[in-house]
Amino acid sequence: MSGDISLDFANTAEWHAGPEPVERLTTYVSAVQWAQKAGILSDDDAKSLLSRARAHPAGEAQALRRVVAFREAVYHIFSAAAHGQPPASSDLDTLNSELAEGLTHLRLVASKVPEAQPGPAVGAGSAGPPQFSWAWSGLEDDLTSFLWPVARAAAALLTSPQLAKVRECAGDPCGWLFLDRSKNATRRWCDMADCGNRAKARRYRSRQKDASAGNNTGVPA
């Protein structure tokens, strides 16, 4: 995992920094399944959206295009940030559009009031204050509703000090985004066992090739 749900969403294409990324969100079903695994959609929400999509094939296709277009905007924004560059205005417009749509569905809800606790702080036998939390309204009704929490998470990350920890895997053309929480802030790879080892192997082959070329020209290796 990348360390943030918006980066996880951006990583739903593999080899993203190359000319031919491998798409993982190939169908609307796969997009809903991702949102379900990410904890955005409940099982009931997912079932409702898939049922609605089956009843409206044209809407399903349009929703998938919107999901992928938004994913590309999020990826390019954070990729630019990882390299110290400003985002393209069109990508930021796409994020702002989804964010504005999502925030109209964000609700503040009160949780169950805590049971009464004796003590002078709140008055003997009285209950504490109610607890509040954020919730999304209508996740089961809109075919692209699972983009709302992603847009909010992206905005939160972009406006937090954590943005300085966003990295893009140095294994070209991986393009995997992650939050660098290493002790010395020196993490370069999505996974040392994956892109890291490939880079080590390339460096080794390059050294062997240089040594071989030197031997062939009479230069000591």
N, C-alpha and C positions, 0 to 999 in steps of 0.2 A: 504494500500500500504506500501511497505517496505522502501521507500525513495530513491530507486535506481533501474533502469530498470534491471540491471543484477541480483539483489537480487529478484526482482519480478519474473524473469525468473526461478531462482533457486527454488522459492516457488510454481512452477506449479505441485508439488507433495505434497500431504498432509500427515501428520504423517511421515515426511521424516526421522526422527531420529530413527524410529522403524523398526522392522524386515519386516513389510509388508506395505510399503508406498502405498497411494492411488493415482494412476496415473490420472492426469487431461488431459494430452496430449495423449489421447487414439487413436486419428486418425490424419492424416495430416491436415484435415479440422480444427480440434480443435486447432492445433498448429498455423495455419494461422490466425484463429480468435483471438487467444491470441495476436499475433503480430499486428493485426489490432487494437485491443482495446488498446494496449500499445502505439499506435501512430507510430509504425515503418513502417507499410505498409499502403498506401492509399487504398481506396476502389478499384481503378483501378488496383493497384499492386496486391491486394489480388485476384481479379477476374482473372487476368492473370495467377497467380501461380496455382490457383485451376483448371483452364482450362488446363494448361500444365500438371498438375498432373493426371487429368482424362485421358488424352491421353497417359500417360506413367505409368501404374499401378506399374510396377516393380521399376521405379524411385521414385514413390511416397512412396512406402514401405521403400526403402533405405533411402530416405530423412527423414522419421519419425524416423528411427533408429538412424540416425546421430543427429537429434535434441535432442532426449532423452539422448543419450550418452553425448552430450555436456552439457545438463542441469545437468546431474549427476556430471560431472567434475566441473562445476561452483559451484554447491552446496557443494561438498566436499572441494573445495579450501576455500570457505568463512566460512564453518563450522569449518575447522581447524583454520583459522585465528581468528575466534571468541573465540576459546579456547586457543589461544596463541601457536598454533602448526604449523609447516611448512606443506605445501601441499605435497601430493604424487607426485612424478616426472611424473607419467603417466597422472595425471590430469592436471598438468601444461603444459605438452606436447600437450594435447588436446586443451587447451585454446590457446596456441601459434600457433597451426596449423590453428585454425579458425581465429585468429587475423591476421595472415599473409595473409590468403585468403581474408579476408575482406578489408584489407588496400590497396590491389590492385584495389579496386573498389571505394576508397575514392577520391573525387575530390574537389578542391578549385574552387568555382564559384563566379563570380562578380555579385552583385545585381545591380539594376538600380541606376545610378548616381543621387545623391540628386539634387534637383532643386537649381538654383543659388540663393545665399543669399548675399545681399549687406553687406559691412563691411570691415574694414581694415585687418581683420585676414586672409582672403583668397583672398583679392582683390575685389574691387567693382564689383559687377555683375558677379563674377565667381562662378562656382559650387564647392562644397566641393569634397573631394576625394571619389572614389567609395567605396562601402561597399562589404565585402567578407564574405563568409560562407562556411561551409563544406556541401557536398551533396554526396549521394551514387549513383553510376552508375550501372544500371542493376538489380535493386531490383526485377523487374518483370520477369527476365529471368532465375534466378537460384532458384531451389526449396528450398534451404536452405539460401537464401539471408538474411532473417530476423535475422540470427545469427550474421551477421557482426556488426550491431550496438550494439548487446548484448556483443560481445567479446570486442569491443572497450570500452564500458562502464565498463566492468569488469576490464580491464587493467587500466583504469583511476582511478577506486576506489582503486585497489590494490596498486597503486603508489601514493596515496594521503594521507594526514593526516586523512581523514575521515575513513580510514580503522580501526583506533582505536575505532571507534564508532559502528562497526559491532557487532551485538549480535545474539545469537541463543536463541529462546524461551526456558525458563527454564522448561516449561511444557512437561516433558517426556511422550510420544515420539514425540512431536509436530514437532520440527526441523525447525520452521519458522524463517527466517532470516530477520533482519531489522537494520536500522541505529538508534541508540539511540540518539535522539536529546532532551531528557528530560533535565531540568535545572540542575539537580545534577548528570546526567549520571547514573541513578539507575534503568532504565527501565529493567524489567526481562521478561515480557510476551509479546506475540504477541498481546494479547488483555486481559485486566484485567477482562472483562466480560466473557471471554471464558476460556483460560487456567488458568488465575489468580484465577477465582472463583473455578475452579476444584481443584486447589492446596489448596485453603482455606478449601474446603469441605473435602479433604483427611486429612488435619491436624486436623480438627474438629473430624472426625470419629476416627482418631488415638488416640486423647486425651480421647474420650468417651470410647474407647476400653480399654485403659490403666487404666482409672478410674474404669471401671467395673471389670477388672482383679484384681485390688487392693482391691475392696470390697469383692470379692469372696475369697480372701486369708486372710481376716481380717485386711488388712492394710488400714488405713483411706484414703479416696479418696482426 
